Amino acid sequence: MEYLENFYKYIDFQNIYVYVIYFLEIFASLFILNFFDKRFKISFKYQVFSIITSVLSLLYITSVYKLNIEVTIFSTMFLLLMYFSFIDIKYYELANLHYLLIGLFSLAGFIFSIFSGTFMLHILSFIAVFGTFLAFDKFIGIEKLGGADVKVMMVMAVYFEITDVLYFVLMTFLISTVIFVLERIVRKTFCDLQVPMIVSICISFFITTEGYFINLL
């Protein structure tokens, strides 16, 4: 009985339609990735792991905040970033389809912000990130940061408010630095050392968005 009580505690049956939408988002995303992405493939176990972490993220956020469409968008984006992390670890590259998917859900988050009255902060976020990386590309070269990784952060920028996106970008580069140092220690070399930065983006996305939902309380 105690297990059932805990189950009912974390599952809000009054909003069952939101769970349906969430699982439709997951199914549609994985269907597109498996049937239209012929070049970049990951094993089934990593896909299952991505699903499990996404579901756990949904349950965690709803335990401290509430269940709504905004939360399902977050958890589906977390699923995609987890999925892309395994691709980045294996191939150190992403496909245009990956940018399109993460961009669509980022845009969905932006549309949700219109109803909450914060859409201007999201527009400023995109302008700030796009402008910063454009200037960096002009004077230094965006490839030095990792072309694919920067593109992901740029399409995700519209998902965040201006204050959150700054934290997200800084956190991403901090985590990437830690990963780089750890790889340096393990491999004992700097030669041909690549950092799968999507992993950092995934972790930073969860930390930043978790803080956003908690601040809404």
NUZA-463344 format. One record per residue (C-alpha): residue number from 1; residue in one letter; chain; x, y, z. Coordinates in steps of 0.2 Angstrom, whole numbers, always signed. Layout:
<pts>
<pt n="NUM" res="A" chain="A" x="X" y="Y" z="Z"/>
...
</pts>
This chain:
<pts>
<pt n="1" res="M" chain="A" x="+0" y="+0" z="+0"/>
<pt n="2" res="E" chain="A" x="+14" y="+12" z="+4"/>
<pt n="3" res="Y" chain="A" x="+21" y="+9" z="-14"/>
<pt n="4" res="L" chain="A" x="+4" y="+14" z="-21"/>
<pt n="5" res="E" chain="A" x="+3" y="+29" z="-10"/>
<pt n="6" res="N" chain="A" x="+20" y="+35" z="-17"/>
<pt n="7" res="F" chain="A" x="+14" y="+31" z="-35"/>
<pt n="8" res="Y" chain="A" x="-1" y="+42" z="-33"/>
<pt n="9" res="K" chain="A" x="+9" y="+56" z="-25"/>
<pt n="10" res="Y" chain="A" x="+20" y="+58" z="-40"/>
<pt n="11" res="I" chain="A" x="+7" y="+55" z="-54"/>
<pt n="12" res="D" chain="A" x="-6" y="+68" z="-56"/>
<pt n="13" res="F" chain="A" x="-21" y="+59" z="-64"/>
<pt n="14" res="Q" chain="A" x="-31" y="+75" z="-65"/>
<pt n="15" res="N" chain="A" x="-19" y="+80" z="-79"/>
<pt n="16" res="I" chain="A" x="-18" y="+63" z="-87"/>
<pt n="17" res="Y" chain="A" x="-20" y="+72" z="-104"/>
<pt n="18" res="V" chain="A" x="-3" y="+81" z="-101"/>
<pt n="19" res="Y" chain="A" x="+6" y="+64" z="-99"/>
<pt n="20" res="V" chain="A" x="-2" y="+58" z="-115"/>
<pt n="21" res="I" chain="A" x="+5" y="+74" z="-124"/>
<pt n="22" res="Y" chain="A" x="+22" y="+71" z="-116"/>
<pt n="23" res="F" chain="A" x="+23" y="+53" z="-122"/>
<pt n="24" res="L" chain="A" x="+17" y="+58" z="-139"/>
<pt n="25" res="E" chain="A" x="+31" y="+70" z="-140"/>
<pt n="26" res="I" chain="A" x="+43" y="+57" z="-135"/>
<pt n="27" res="F" chain="A" x="+36" y="+44" z="-148"/>
<pt n="28" res="A" chain="A" x="+36" y="+57" z="-162"/>
<pt n="29" res="S" chain="A" x="+54" y="+62" z="-158"/>
<pt n="30" res="L" chain="A" x="+61" y="+45" z="-157"/>
<pt n="31" res="F" chain="A" x="+51" y="+39" z="-173"/>
<pt n="32" res="I" chain="A" x="+59" y="+54" z="-183"/>
<pt n="33" res="L" chain="A" x="+76" y="+50" z="-176"/>
<pt n="34" res="N" chain="A" x="+76" y="+32" z="-180"/>
<pt n="35" res="F" chain="A" x="+67" y="+32" z="-197"/>
<pt n="36" res="F" chain="A" x="+74" y="+48" z="-205"/>
<pt n="37" res="D" chain="A" x="+92" y="+49" z="-197"/>
<pt n="38" res="K" chain="A" x="+101" y="+36" z="-208"/>
<pt n="39" res="R" chain="A" x="+119" y="+42" z="-203"/>
<pt n="40" res="F" chain="A" x="+120" y="+44" z="-185"/>
<pt n="41" res="K" chain="A" x="+114" y="+29" z="-175"/>
<pt n="42" res="I" chain="A" x="+115" y="+24" z="-156"/>
<pt n="43" res="S" chain="A" x="+111" y="+7" z="-149"/>
<pt n="44" res="F" chain="A" x="+94" y="+4" z="-141"/>
<pt n="45" res="K" chain="A" x="+100" y="+3" z="-124"/>
<pt n="46" res="Y" chain="A" x="+105" y="+21" z="-125"/>
<pt n="47" res="Q" chain="A" x="+88" y="+26" z="-132"/>
<pt n="48" res="V" chain="A" x="+80" y="+17" z="-117"/>
<pt n="49" res="F" chain="A" x="+92" y="+26" z="-105"/>
<pt n="50" res="S" chain="A" x="+87" y="+43" z="-113"/>
<pt n="51" res="I" chain="A" x="+69" y="+39" z="-111"/>
<pt n="52" res="I" chain="A" x="+71" y="+34" z="-93"/>
<pt n="53" res="T" chain="A" x="+81" y="+50" z="-88"/>
<pt n="54" res="S" chain="A" x="+68" y="+60" z="-97"/>
<pt n="55" res="V" chain="A" x="+53" y="+52" z="-87"/>
<pt n="56" res="L" chain="A" x="+63" y="+54" z="-71"/>
<pt n="57" res="S" chain="A" x="+66" y="+73" z="-75"/>
<pt n="58" res="L" chain="A" x="+47" y="+75" z="-78"/>
<pt n="59" res="L" chain="A" x="+43" y="+67" z="-61"/>
<pt n="60" res="Y" chain="A" x="+56" y="+77" z="-52"/>
<pt n="61" res="I" chain="A" x="+51" y="+94" z="-59"/>
<pt n="62" res="T" chain="A" x="+32" y="+90" z="-55"/>
<pt n="63" res="S" chain="A" x="+37" y="+85" z="-38"/>
<pt n="64" res="V" chain="A" x="+44" y="+102" z="-34"/>
<pt n="65" res="Y" chain="A" x="+33" y="+113" z="-46"/>
<pt n="66" res="K" chain="A" x="+18" y="+107" z="-56"/>
<pt n="67" res="L" chain="A" x="+13" y="+97" z="-71"/>
<pt n="68" res="N" chain="A" x="+9" y="+107" z="-87"/>
<pt n="69" res="I" chain="A" x="+14" y="+108" z="-106"/>
<pt n="70" res="E" chain="A" x="+29" y="+119" z="-102"/>
<pt n="71" res="V" chain="A" x="+36" y="+104" z="-91"/>
<pt n="72" res="T" chain="A" x="+33" y="+91" z="-105"/>
<pt n="73" res="I" chain="A" x="+43" y="+102" z="-117"/>
<pt n="74" res="F" chain="A" x="+57" y="+103" z="-105"/>
<pt n="75" res="S" chain="A" x="+58" y="+84" z="-102"/>
<pt n="76" res="T" chain="A" x="+57" y="+81" z="-121"/>
<pt n="77" res="M" chain="A" x="+71" y="+93" z="-124"/>
<pt n="78" res="F" chain="A" x="+81" y="+84" z="-110"/>
<pt n="79" res="L" chain="A" x="+77" y="+67" z="-119"/>
<pt n="80" res="L" chain="A" x="+84" y="+74" z="-136"/>
<pt n="81" res="L" chain="A" x="+99" y="+82" z="-128"/>
<pt n="82" res="M" chain="A" x="+103" y="+65" z="-119"/>
<pt n="83" res="Y" chain="A" x="+101" y="+56" z="-136"/>
<pt n="84" res="F" chain="A" x="+112" y="+69" z="-145"/>
<pt n="85" res="S" chain="A" x="+125" y="+67" z="-131"/>
<pt n="86" res="F" chain="A" x="+127" y="+49" z="-135"/>
<pt n="87" res="I" chain="A" x="+129" y="+54" z="-154"/>
<pt n="88" res="D" chain="A" x="+141" y="+67" z="-150"/>
<pt n="89" res="I" chain="A" x="+152" y="+55" z="-139"/>
<pt n="90" res="K" chain="A" x="+152" y="+43" z="-154"/>
<pt n="91" res="Y" chain="A" x="+153" y="+54" z="-169"/>
<pt n="92" res="Y" chain="A" x="+158" y="+71" z="-163"/>
<pt n="93" res="E" chain="A" x="+145" y="+78" z="-175"/>
<pt n="94" res="L" chain="A" x="+126" y="+81" z="-177"/>
<pt n="95" res="A" chain="A" x="+115" y="+81" z="-192"/>
<pt n="96" res="N" chain="A" x="+103" y="+96" z="-198"/>
<pt n="97" res="L" chain="A" x="+88" y="+85" z="-192"/>
<pt n="98" res="H" chain="A" x="+95" y="+86" z="-174"/>
<pt n="99" res="Y" chain="A" x="+96" y="+105" z="-175"/>
<pt n="100" res="L" chain="A" x="+78" y="+105" z="-182"/>
<pt n="101" res="L" chain="A" x="+71" y="+95" z="-168"/>
<pt n="102" res="I" chain="A" x="+79" y="+104" z="-154"/>
<pt n="103" res="G" chain="A" x="+74" y="+120" z="-162"/>
<pt n="104" res="L" chain="A" x="+56" y="+116" z="-164"/>
<pt n="105" res="F" chain="A" x="+54" y="+112" z="-145"/>
<pt n="106" res="S" chain="A" x="+64" y="+128" z="-141"/>
<pt n="107" res="L" chain="A" x="+52" y="+137" z="-152"/>
<pt n="108" res="A" chain="A" x="+37" y="+128" z="-143"/>
<pt n="109" res="G" chain="A" x="+45" y="+134" z="-126"/>
<pt n="110" res="F" chain="A" x="+45" y="+152" z="-133"/>
<pt n="111" res="I" chain="A" x="+27" y="+151" z="-139"/>
<pt n="112" res="F" chain="A" x="+22" y="+146" z="-121"/>
<pt n="113" res="S" chain="A" x="+31" y="+161" z="-115"/>
<pt n="114" res="I" chain="A" x="+20" y="+172" z="-125"/>
<pt n="115" res="F" chain="A" x="+5" y="+166" z="-114"/>
<pt n="116" res="S" chain="A" x="+15" y="+169" z="-98"/>
<pt n="117" res="G" chain="A" x="+20" y="+187" z="-104"/>
<pt n="118" res="T" chain="A" x="+39" y="+184" z="-104"/>
<pt n="119" res="F" chain="A" x="+42" y="+183" z="-123"/>
<pt n="120" res="M" chain="A" x="+52" y="+199" z="-124"/>
<pt n="121" res="L" chain="A" x="+65" y="+191" z="-112"/>
<pt n="122" res="H" chain="A" x="+66" y="+176" z="-123"/>
<pt n="123" res="I" chain="A" x="+69" y="+187" z="-139"/>
<pt n="124" res="L" chain="A" x="+82" y="+197" z="-130"/>
<pt n="125" res="S" chain="A" x="+90" y="+180" z="-125"/>
<pt n="126" res="F" chain="A" x="+91" y="+175" z="-143"/>
<pt n="127" res="I" chain="A" x="+98" y="+191" z="-149"/>
<pt n="128" res="A" chain="A" x="+111" y="+191" z="-135"/>
<pt n="129" res="V" chain="A" x="+117" y="+174" z="-139"/>
<pt n="130" res="F" chain="A" x="+117" y="+176" z="-158"/>
<pt n="131" res="G" chain="A" x="+126" y="+192" z="-157"/>
<pt n="132" res="T" chain="A" x="+139" y="+186" z="-145"/>
<pt n="133" res="F" chain="A" x="+143" y="+170" z="-156"/>
<pt n="134" res="L" chain="A" x="+142" y="+181" z="-172"/>
<pt n="135" res="A" chain="A" x="+155" y="+193" z="-165"/>
<pt n="136" res="F" chain="A" x="+166" y="+178" z="-159"/>
<pt n="137" res="D" chain="A" x="+165" y="+170" z="-176"/>
<pt n="138" res="K" chain="A" x="+170" y="+187" z="-184"/>
<pt n="139" res="F" chain="A" x="+186" y="+190" z="-174"/>
<pt n="140" res="I" chain="A" x="+191" y="+172" z="-168"/>
<pt n="141" res="G" chain="A" x="+182" y="+159" z="-177"/>
<pt n="142" res="I" chain="A" x="+167" y="+149" z="-171"/>
<pt n="143" res="E" chain="A" x="+175" y="+132" z="-175"/>
<pt n="144" res="K" chain="A" x="+187" y="+135" z="-161"/>
<pt n="145" res="L" chain="A" x="+172" y="+133" z="-149"/>
<pt n="146" res="G" chain="A" x="+164" y="+118" z="-159"/>
<pt n="147" res="G" chain="A" x="+153" y="+122" z="-173"/>
<pt n="148" res="A" chain="A" x="+139" y="+110" z="-169"/>
<pt n="149" res="D" chain="A" x="+139" y="+114" z="-151"/>
<pt n="150" res="V" chain="A" x="+137" y="+132" z="-154"/>
<pt n="151" res="K" chain="A" x="+123" y="+129" z="-166"/>
<pt n="152" res="V" chain="A" x="+113" y="+119" z="-153"/>
<pt n="153" res="M" chain="A" x="+115" y="+133" z="-140"/>
<pt n="154" res="M" chain="A" x="+110" y="+146" z="-153"/>
<pt n="155" res="V" chain="A" x="+94" y="+137" z="-158"/>
<pt n="156" res="M" chain="A" x="+90" y="+134" z="-139"/>
<pt n="157" res="A" chain="A" x="+93" y="+152" z="-134"/>
<pt n="158" res="V" chain="A" x="+75" y="+157" z="-138"/>
<pt n="159" res="Y" chain="A" x="+69" y="+144" z="-125"/>
<pt n="160" res="F" chain="A" x="+77" y="+154" z="-111"/>
<pt n="161" res="E" chain="A" x="+74" y="+171" z="-103"/>
<pt n="162" res="I" chain="A" x="+89" y="+183" z="-105"/>
<pt n="163" res="T" chain="A" x="+95" y="+180" z="-87"/>
<pt n="164" res="D" chain="A" x="+94" y="+161" z="-88"/>
<pt n="165" res="V" chain="A" x="+103" y="+160" z="-105"/>
<pt n="166" res="L" chain="A" x="+118" y="+168" z="-98"/>
<pt n="167" res="Y" chain="A" x="+119" y="+156" z="-84"/>
<pt n="168" res="F" chain="A" x="+116" y="+142" z="-96"/>
<pt n="169" res="V" chain="A" x="+130" y="+147" z="-108"/>
<pt n="170" res="L" chain="A" x="+142" y="+150" z="-94"/>
<pt n="171" res="M" chain="A" x="+138" y="+134" z="-85"/>
<pt n="172" res="T" chain="A" x="+140" y="+124" z="-102"/>
<pt n="173" res="F" chain="A" x="+158" y="+131" z="-104"/>
<pt n="174" res="L" chain="A" x="+162" y="+127" z="-86"/>
<pt n="175" res="I" chain="A" x="+156" y="+109" z="-87"/>
<pt n="176" res="S" chain="A" x="+165" y="+107" z="-104"/>
<pt n="177" res="T" chain="A" x="+181" y="+113" z="-96"/>
<pt n="178" res="V" chain="A" x="+179" y="+101" z="-82"/>
<pt n="179" res="I" chain="A" x="+177" y="+87" z="-94"/>
<pt n="180" res="F" chain="A" x="+192" y="+92" z="-104"/>
<pt n="181" res="V" chain="A" x="+203" y="+92" z="-89"/>
<pt n="182" res="L" chain="A" x="+197" y="+75" z="-84"/>
<pt n="183" res="E" chain="A" x="+200" y="+68" z="-101"/>
<pt n="184" res="R" chain="A" x="+217" y="+76" z="-101"/>
<pt n="185" res="I" chain="A" x="+221" y="+67" z="-84"/>
<pt n="186" res="V" chain="A" x="+214" y="+50" z="-91"/>
<pt n="187" res="R" chain="A" x="+222" y="+51" z="-108"/>
<pt n="188" res="K" chain="A" x="+238" y="+60" z="-102"/>
<pt n="189" res="T" chain="A" x="+238" y="+71" z="-118"/>
<pt n="190" res="F" chain="A" x="+231" y="+86" z="-127"/>
<pt n="191" res="C" chain="A" x="+234" y="+79" z="-144"/>
<pt n="192" res="D" chain="A" x="+218" y="+76" z="-154"/>
<pt n="193" res="L" chain="A" x="+208" y="+79" z="-138"/>
<pt n="194" res="Q" chain="A" x="+189" y="+82" z="-142"/>
<pt n="195" res="V" chain="A" x="+176" y="+86" z="-129"/>
<pt n="196" res="P" chain="A" x="+158" y="+80" z="-133"/>
<pt n="197" res="M" chain="A" x="+151" y="+97" z="-128"/>
<pt n="198" res="I" chain="A" x="+133" y="+91" z="-131"/>
<pt n="199" res="V" chain="A" x="+135" y="+82" z="-114"/>
<pt n="200" res="S" chain="A" x="+139" y="+99" z="-106"/>
<pt n="201" res="I" chain="A" x="+124" y="+107" z="-114"/>
<pt n="202" res="C" chain="A" x="+113" y="+93" z="-108"/>
<pt n="203" res="I" chain="A" x="+119" y="+94" z="-90"/>
<pt n="204" res="S" chain="A" x="+118" y="+113" z="-90"/>
<pt n="205" res="F" chain="A" x="+101" y="+113" z="-98"/>
<pt n="206" res="F" chain="A" x="+94" y="+102" z="-84"/>
<pt n="207" res="I" chain="A" x="+102" y="+113" z="-70"/>
<pt n="208" res="T" chain="A" x="+97" y="+129" z="-78"/>
<pt n="209" res="T" chain="A" x="+79" y="+124" z="-81"/>
<pt n="210" res="E" chain="A" x="+77" y="+116" z="-64"/>
<pt n="211" res="G" chain="A" x="+82" y="+132" z="-56"/>
<pt n="212" res="Y" chain="A" x="+69" y="+141" z="-67"/>
<pt n="213" res="F" chain="A" x="+55" y="+130" z="-62"/>
<pt n="214" res="I" chain="A" x="+60" y="+131" z="-43"/>
<pt n="215" res="N" chain="A" x="+60" y="+150" z="-44"/>
<pt n="216" res="L" chain="A" x="+43" y="+150" z="-51"/>
<pt n="217" res="L" chain="A" x="+36" y="+143" z="-34"/>
</pts>
